[in-house]
Amino acid sequence: MSDTTTVNQAYFNKLASEYDQKFQKTVARLQDEVKSRASLLGARPSARLLDYACGTGLLSSALGPLISECVGIDVSESMVEQYNAKAKSEGLPPSKRFAYVGNLVSEEDPSPAAFSSPNFFDFDIAGVGFAFHHMDDCELAAKRLAERLRPGGVLFIAEFLAHAPMEGHTASSGVRHHGFTQDRMREIFEGAGVGKDFQFDVMDEDINFEHAHGQGKHMMRRVFFARGEKDSHP
């Protein structure tokens, strides 16, 4: 396990129980933005979603009612517990929405045994919501997620546009990247074999992330949604 993964795990384990309440307004706004782009992201009644670095389930909650199944994976045990507790409280069976503790983007373990069965492959959609900036190797992450997609499946990343580092921001929150440009995301998608019909949709206004990273600060960020399709091979 990399140092960054360990930091992320500890940080989000601590934050999990209060995450939805602390970021309630922001999460609700972002879920609405995801829903409004459902067709762009490949949502349809028969679709299966891999919600990677799922947290408490922002993407799953937004797209879940529109698709057949959501499978979450996160390195944080506490986030996974919150994800599953929320699904259960909504009366959703594990066959409809369930999360697992795990890491698909480890350099040391390219094919984790816990996620080797067929139900962890051939997803119609793989999404990462506001966690890409915590990952050591974004190219590797995109490739690993692309491997989980069916041919023609959609990878999408919801993230922050490139921005200046936050004053006083420490490594304790596991931040590895200060947002991304459109060109950078296109490069990542194309390198992972999911560059077909690449689109980069930027919100019209900044989002206020209150109490950003538990520091009692407000953080204004412009959010984008990048998507691309997996190449179909004969």
CORMO-V611083 format. One record per residue. N is the residue number from 0. PHI is phi in whole degrees, -180 to 180 (none if undefined). D_FIRST is the distance of its C-alpha to the first C-alpha in Angstrom with 1 decimal. Layout:
BEGIN
n: {N:N}
phi: {PHI:PHI}
d_first: {D_FIRST:D_FIRST}
END
This chain:
BEGIN
n: {0:1:2:3:4:5:6:7:8:9:10:11:12:13:14:15:16:17:18:19:20:21:22:23:24:25:26:27:28:29:30:31:32:33:34:35:36:37:38:39:40:41:42:43:44:45:46:47:48:49:50:51:52:53:54:55:56:57:58:59:60:61:62:63:64:65:66:67:68:69:70:71:72:73:74:75:76:77:78:79:80:81:82:83:84:85:86:87:88:89:90:91:92:93:94:95:96:97:98:99:100:101:102:103:104:105:106:107:108:109:110:111:112:113:114:115:116:117:118:119:120:121:122:123:124:125:126:127:128:129:130:131:132:133:134:135:136:137:138:139:140:141:142:143:144:145:146:147:148:149:150:151:152:153:154:155:156:157:158:159:160:161:162:163:164:165:166:167:168:169:170:171:172:173:174:175:176:177:178:179:180:181:182:183:184:185:186:187:188:189:190:191:192:193:194:195:196:197:198:199:200:201:202:203:204:205:206:207:208:209:210:211:212:213:214:215:216:217:218:219:220:221:222:223:224:225:226:227:228:229:230:231:232:233}
phi: {none:-71:-61:-63:-62:-63:-64:-60:-60:-66:-64:-79:-60:-70:-85:-53:-66:-113:-60:-63:-74:-65:-111:-54:-65:-66:-61:-61:-64:-67:-62:-63:-66:-65:-58:-68:-111:-56:-68:-61:-88:91:-73:-158:-56:-92:-75:-114:-111:-99:-97:-93:55:-68:58:-85:108:-56:-68:-64:-66:-73:-97:-49:-66:-102:-132:-90:-156:-122:-118:-100:-139:-153:-76:-91:-60:-70:-64:-62:-60:-66:-57:-71:-65:-65:-61:-64:-66:-90:77:-93:-74:-56:-68:-98:-156:-158:-121:-129:-83:177:-139:-93:-119:-77:-68:-78:-135:-68:-134:-59:-60:-65:-123:-99:-77:-57:-71:-102:-133:59:-73:-80:-138:-126:-130:-128:-105:60:-128:-63:-73:-96:-95:-60:-123:-69:-63:-64:-60:-64:-65:-64:-70:-61:-63:-88:-89:-73:-56:88:-69:-110:-100:-136:-126:-102:-154:-96:-63:-54:-148:-71:-57:-76:-60:79:-76:-106:-73:-64:-97:72:-74:-113:-139:-97:79:-144:-92:-62:-62:-65:-66:-61:-61:-65:-64:-65:-65:-92:78:-127:-92:-65:51:-62:-136:-134:-109:-104:-64:-75:-142:-69:-107:-93:-93:-69:52:-56:53:69:-98:71:-115:-101:-132:-93:-137:-92:-103:-126:-127:-107:-144:-159:-106:-71:-60:-96:-109:-66}
d_first: {0.0:3.8:6.7:8.2:6.2:6.7:10.2:11.0:10.3:12.5:15.0:15.7:15.9:18.6:20.3:20.4:23.7:25.6:24.2:26.9:29.7:28.6:28.3:31.0:33.3:30.7:28.9:32.4:33.4:30.3:30.8:34.3:33.3:31.0:33.9:36.3:34.3:33.8:35.9:34.2:30.8:32.2:32.9:35.6:36.4:34.9:31.6:28.1:25.4:21.6:20.6:17.0:15.3:18.5:18.6:21.9:23.3:25.2:25.4:26.0:28.8:30.4:30.4:30.5:34.3:34.8:32.8:32.4:28.8:25.6:22.2:19.5:15.7:13.5:10.2:12.7:14.7:17.6:18.0:18.1:20.7:22.7:22.7:24.0:26.4:27.8:28.4:30.1:32.2:33.4:34.5:32.1:31.2:27.7:29.3:29.8:26.7:23.6:19.9:16.9:13.5:10.9:9.0:11.3:10.1:7.0:8.6:7.6:9.1:12.0:14.0:12.5:15.3:15.5:16.6:18.8:22.1:24.7:24.4:21.1:22.9:26.0:25.5:28.3:26.2:22.6:22.2:19.8:21.6:20.9:17.1:17.1:17.5:14.1:12.3:11.4:13.3:16.0:17.7:14.8:14.5:18.3:18.5:16.1:18.2:21.3:20.7:21.0:24.3:27.7:29.9:31.3:28.7:27.7:24.5:25.0:23.2:24.7:23.9:25.6:27.9:27.1:28.1:28.3:25.6:26.4:28.2:26.4:23.1:20.3:16.6:16.3:16.4:13.6:16.3:15.7:19.0:22.4:23.6:24.7:28.0:29.7:29.6:25.9:25.3:27.8:26.2:22.8:24.6:26.8:24.1:22.4:25.8:26.5:29.0:32.1:34.1:31.6:32.6:31.6:33.2:33.3:34.6:37.9:37.0:34.2:32.4:32.3:28.9:30.3:28.4:25.7:22.3:24.2:26.2:29.5:30.1:31.2:29.4:31.5:29.7:31.1:29.2:29.2:28.6:27.7:28.3:28.8:29.5:28.0:30.3:32.5:33.0:36.1}
END
